[in-house]
C-alpha cells in the first residue's frame, strides 16, 4: 500500500487521512477504534479524520452501535478527485485570467507591430539605410528594380562587413555591376527574373519593394511573422539561384 499511500498524499490527503482510507480498503468496514489501531492514528484524532473523509465522499458511515465505517469504491473516489480537480483548475484559471488578461491586452496594444508605407525610390533607399544601421546578424537584399541606387548602399554594406554581419544579395541576371567596388565578403546570386524586392534584417524587420521607376512603393513592418515569411521566401529563391 505504500504507493497508494503516496498517491493519496499527492491528491491532498493528510498523512493520517491517507493511512485511514488505506486501512479501510484493506480491512473493510471497521469501527473508529479498530481504524485507530490499524492506521496507527491517535484515537483522539480518528473521529475528526473520518468526518473529513466522509465530507469529501471517500468514506460512508453505517448506522450501527458502535458506528462502523466503510470506504467508497476507489473508482468512485477517483471520479470525486477528478471532479474536484477540474473545479479547482477552472476556478484558478478564471482567477488567473481575471488578473493577467487586462495586463496582457494593455501590453499587446502597446507593442502592436508597426506597418509603414513608403513612396519613392529616394525614401525607400533612406529606409533601407536606416534598417542596415540596426543590423546585428544578417542582411538579406533582393533588388530587382533599383540597380542605379545600389552604389548608394555600398557605404552601409562596407560598414556591415567590418562588423562581420552576413550580407546576401539576390539580383536579376541582366543587372550589371561594372565599376562598383563591392565588399569582398558580400554574397551575390542571380536569377533570371525577380518579381518585387525587399530587405530582411535579422529576421525581425522587413521592407517589401513593389512597382518600378517613379512608382516604387515600400511596405515596412516589424511584424515578426511577416519578417520570418519574407526570410523563408528569400532562402527558397537563394537555393535555386546562380552564384555570381
C-alpha positions in Angstrom: 0.0 0.0 0.0 3.0 2.3 0.1 2.5 3.5 -3.5 -1.3 4.0 -2.9 -0.5 5.9 0.3 1.9 8.2 -1.6 -0.6 8.8 -4.4 -3.3 9.7 -1.8 -0.9 12.3 -0.3 -0.4 13.8 -3.8 -4.2 14.2 -4.1 -4.3 16.3 -1.0 -4.9 13.9 1.9 -3.0 14.4 5.1 -0.8 11.6 6.5 -3.5 10.4 8.9 -6.3 10.6 6.3 -4.3 8.6 3.8 -3.5 5.9 6.4 -7.2 5.7 7.5 -8.5 5.3 4.0 -5.9 2.7 3.1 -6.7 0.8 6.3 -10.4 0.8 5.4 -9.7 -0.5 1.9 -7.5 -3.3 3.4 -9.8 -4.2 6.3 -13.3 -3.4 5.1 -16.0 -1.9 7.3 -14.4 -1.0 10.7 -15.1 0.9 13.9 -13.3 4.1 14.8 -11.4 2.2 17.5 -10.3 -0.5 15.0 -9.2 2.1 12.5 -7.2 3.9 15.1 -5.1 0.8 15.7 -5.0 -0.4 12.0 -3.9 3.0 10.7 -1.7 3.9 13.7 -3.7 7.1 14.2 -4.3 8.6 17.7 -7.8 7.7 18.9 -8.3 11.4 19.8 -8.0 12.3 16.1 -9.7 9.4 14.4 -13.3 10.8 14.5 -12.2 14.1 13.1 -10.3 12.4 10.3 -13.3 10.1 9.5 -15.6 13.1 9.5 -13.4 14.9 6.9 -13.1 11.8 4.7 -16.9 11.4 4.9 -17.4 15.1 4.0 -15.3 14.5 0.9 -17.3 11.5 -0.1 -14.4 9.0 0.4 -16.0 7.2 3.4 -19.5 6.2 4.4 -20.8 5.8 8.0 -23.1 2.8 8.7 -25.9 3.3 11.2 -24.9 0.9 13.9 -23.6 0.9 17.5 -20.7 1.5 17.6 -20.7 3.2 14.2 -18.9 1.4 11.5 -17.2 3.0 8.5 -16.6 1.6 5.1 -14.6 3.0 2.2 -16.2 4.2 -1.0 -15.3 2.3 -4.1 -11.9 3.6 -5.3 -13.4 4.1 -8.8 -15.9 6.4 -7.3 -13.2 8.2 -5.3 -11.2 8.8 -8.5 -14.3 10.4 -10.0 -14.6 12.6 -7.0 -11.0 13.6 -7.2 -11.3 14.3 -10.9 -14.4 16.5 -10.4 -12.7 18.4 -7.6 -9.5 18.9 -9.6 -11.4 20.1 -12.6 -13.4 22.6 -10.5 -10.2 23.8 -8.8 -8.4 24.2 -12.1 -11.3 26.0 -13.6 -11.6 28.4 -10.7 -7.9 29.0 -10.6 -7.8 29.6 -14.4 -10.7 32.1 -14.2 -9.0 33.9 -11.4 -5.7 34.0 -13.3 -7.3 35.3 -16.4 -9.1 38.0 -14.4 -5.7 39.2 -13.1 -3.5 38.8 -16.2 -5.7 39.3 -19.2 -6.1 43.1 -18.7 -2.3 43.4 -18.3 -1.7 41.3 -21.4 -4.2 43.2 -23.5 -2.7 46.5 -22.5 0.8 45.4 -23.3 -0.2 43.8 -26.6 -1.8 47.0 -27.6 1.3 49.0 -26.7 3.5 46.6 -28.6 1.3 46.2 -31.7 3.6 45.8 -34.8 4.1 48.8 -37.0 3.4 48.9 -40.7 4.5 51.9 -42.8 4.0 52.7 -46.5 7.0 54.5 -48.1 6.7 56.0 -51.6 9.5 56.9 -54.0 13.0 55.5 -54.6 14.8 58.0 -52.5 12.6 57.5 -49.5 12.9 53.7 -49.9 16.7 53.9 -50.1 16.8 56.0 -46.9 14.7 53.4 -45.1 17.0 50.6 -46.3 20.0 52.6 -45.0 18.2 53.0 -41.6 17.5 49.3 -41.4 21.1 48.4 -42.2 22.3 50.5 -39.3 20.3 48.3 -37.0 21.6 45.1 -38.4 23.4 42.8 -36.0 23.5 39.4 -37.6 22.2 39.1 -41.1 21.0 41.2 -44.0 19.1 39.8 -47.0 18.6 42.0 -50.0 16.5 41.3 -53.1 17.0 44.1 -55.7 15.2 43.7 -59.0 14.4 47.3 -59.9 16.8 49.7 -58.2 20.2 48.9 -59.7 21.1 52.5 -60.1 20.9 53.0 -56.4 23.0 50.1 -55.3 26.0 52.3 -55.3 24.3 54.4 -52.5 24.1 51.4 -50.3 27.8 50.4 -50.6 28.9 52.6 -47.6 26.3 50.8 -45.4 27.3 47.4 -46.8 31.0 48.1 -46.2 30.3 49.0 -42.6 28.3 45.8 -42.1 31.3 43.8 -43.4 33.5 45.3 -40.7 31.0 44.1 -38.1 31.2 40.6 -39.6 27.5 40.7 -40.5 26.3 38.2 -43.1 25.2 40.0 -46.3 23.4 38.3 -49.2 22.0 39.9 -52.3 19.7 38.5 -55.0 19.5 40.3 -58.3 18.5 39.7 -61.9 21.0 38.2 -64.3 20.8 41.2 -66.6 21.8 43.7 -63.9 25.4 44.9 -64.5 27.6 46.0 -61.6 30.6 47.3 -63.5 32.6 50.0 -61.8 31.2 49.3 -58.3 33.6 48.3 -55.5 31.5 45.9 -53.5 32.6 44.4 -50.1 34.7 41.3 -50.6 32.6 39.1 -48.3 29.3 40.1 -50.0 27.5 37.0 -51.4 25.6 37.6 -54.7 23.4 35.3 -56.6 21.4 35.9 -59.7 18.0 34.8 -61.1 16.5 35.2 -64.5 13.5 37.1 -63.1 12.8 38.7 -59.7 9.3 39.9 -59.1 9.4 42.5 -56.4 12.2 43.1 -54.0 12.8 43.5 -50.4 15.1 43.7 -47.4 15.1 41.5 -44.3 17.2 42.4 -41.3 18.0 39.9 -38.6 14.7 38.1 -39.3 12.8 40.7 -37.3 12.0 43.6 -39.7 11.2 43.6 -43.4 10.8 46.1 -46.2 8.9 44.9 -49.3 9.6 46.8 -52.5 6.9 46.9 -55.2 6.5 48.7 -58.5 9.2 50.3 -60.6 10.7 53.7 -61.6 8.9 56.7 -60.1 6.1 54.4 -58.9 8.2 52.5 -56.4 6.4 51.6 -53.2 7.8 50.2 -50.0 6.0 48.5 -47.2 8.0 48.3 -43.9 7.0 46.3 -40.9 8.5 44.8 -37.7 5.7 42.1 -37.5 7.8 39.1 -36.7 5.6 36.7 -38.7 5.9 38.7 -41.9 9.7 39.1 -41.4 10.1 35.3 -41.0 7.9 34.6 -44.0 10.0 37.0 -46.1 13.2 35.3 -44.9 11.9 31.9 -45.8 10.9 33.1 -49.2 14.3 34.6 -49.8 16.0 31.3 -48.7 13.8 29.5 -51.2 14.9 31.8 -54.0 18.5 31.7 -52.9 18.8 27.9 -53.1 17.6 28.0 -56.7 19.8 30.9 -57.9 23.1 31.1 -59.7 26.3 32.1 -57.9 27.5 35.4 -59.3 
